[in-house]
């Protein structure tokens, strides 16, 4: 017989250990399908490791992949802290990207010193608008933001396709649904020669540090945490709950918008409808793995980017499908959820005799 | 033991981490007996009953329950189902009812097979009505439980236990939420049911009702049973000494002359969603140096009045003045700024943010204060020092000011709120059910602090369903009924009780 009993208190070591353990368990479990596919798991994992850390290029690729995940992970983590369930980072990412190409691909031909910040600010504002609107519906009418933000993703994606075949389409693209490229002076500069990792990563890291600091040390973060932990008590204490929600909605949407800006202006240069392979959704996994901590988001984003990049390289080397990466990522999330449960409850085994008597 | 015994607890023990909740507790209960289980908050009463009912697995000890023929059988521990099957019913302090479905469904919920093709609602209803007639406990069956008053919900909980043919009924602080008359009725009903062979254990803090209605008294302190006696041989002083281990100080009060009005409500109406938060054209003045007690049966507009004064609700019509200034745009922040200290009714839900630290909870109402923050950044040392000083001054005990507030016991959570409120020297204090669920020591502390604020010159608006508390503290009593507020003009228990019930005095 197994019984479940709530724990009085969760130890700090346990809380920190859960995500690490979850990641390990997920990798271990993924060995089973690997073996089923006829691959030697040890070789497969060493190929993965080499694909991520084996060369400067590999690390650059991994960090390039981690950059948008840090943005979307922060977007989810901050909103979730306030119990505002932003599932719409994917759509907000595209809003940011659209705003970036609308401004940056020729509409304004100004020096990079002005163009780059402008592209960043306008992209963030577009993403913010994409989250403030559903938050308004939530506050005003009680519309569940899980539903509205999720469905907005599809609306925005279709709107994007319309724009890419209309006003935003590159006249030189021979009919392909893609935007004109960002002007040279509007591009986020690369960090290393001949490598794809770009200064969007620096922006992401700076924002993660800011978010961590603000969450713990500022009055704004205090209010945000209070609203998330107990909105009724926060309201009773005189905290303006609605204002807090709108504030975090704007920041969360803005961060997701920056993921789009960073991908368009830092990596791809132009916008297509497949800019993001689900960075918005993966950001939720990143945030959960990170225990909704901004610093944790950076670590979790690096882990998940490593799994994706590593799996690609392993798949090339060994002929195993790179869908394995999705498997590891989803299992890591499941393990974290189970781990979170174990952190709150203890499982006791009772003796048969005692239970049956 | 005679075969009259229906329940035996043998050497039950339970620890949570390093905290001993119960240690070597032995108890017996006879058929048709009412046993009162007394003890301060944290003495282990609820833990003990939770072990009996299978919510917790004891670390040591056994439980024996008699079957219908009176033979004792060991009870499988840690299984509420086993306890239910053995005829043990429990009514928790915090009700376990589904608010969105009606009372009848709540009563039958869980006692029916999950995959039954059809339910015999009519038979269930007949059985419940029959129990209601026999026990005298009544509640509307076809109304969603969320719309019932607290007293009605409690009756639904007891009916739920009786519907499952409970022979032993455990009531955890049953009268904490009832009027004196309701409580008297409840105990009269219990007496009638014990004559039918029901055995009852009730947990209480209130010595008056324990002495009036129990057959035997057992006292717990620090998790151990420290005394047991027939009620006929007990008196208040003896029990109180057993509970706290020392004589309790009586609340001393001096005569004070009321000063200028600090809170004035003129013809205030509030269109609430239900009876409990609807107010109908009320007038009220609280003066400096005055404690105004508002008595009433739960759900008669107390929530509305409290929401109004704490800034959570905006009046539909009428004016609200603090001192002589009208509050035109009420909000919790505006009320705090106007000098109103608020002690909320539901201290877990509205009083504290459980996931944040004790220190953070102590400053949550003064985030604009430059002593707490500068340029939007928290002054962490100041917050820490403030918390250490307040915890000392108000005797907030627990795992420290950096620990989550939810780890504090109920009494210490209330002390945290008192510290937060009183430290700001408020002009007016709104205290809504400030001692509900507190042990005698903590309750006396609340009373002492309120009287202290009164002699300092604050006005106190004390809303309570505990008439003893109001009569002990208030200079003037008003009665709230059906959203209307009436001057009682008396300190007479009986007359006030009748006004609460809507009878002409």
Interface residues (C-beta under 8 A of the other chain):
Chain A: X3 X5 X8 X9 X217 X218 X219 X220 X222 X223 X225 X226 X229 X230 X232 X233 X234 X235 X236 X237 X238 X239 X240 X348 X350 X354 X355 X356 X357
Chain B: X16 X17 X19 X56 X57 X74 X76 X77 X78 X79 X310 X311 X312 X331 X332 X333 X335 X336 X342 X344 X349 X350 X351 X352 X353 X354 X355 X356 X360 X364 X365 X367 X373 X376 X377 X378 X380 X407
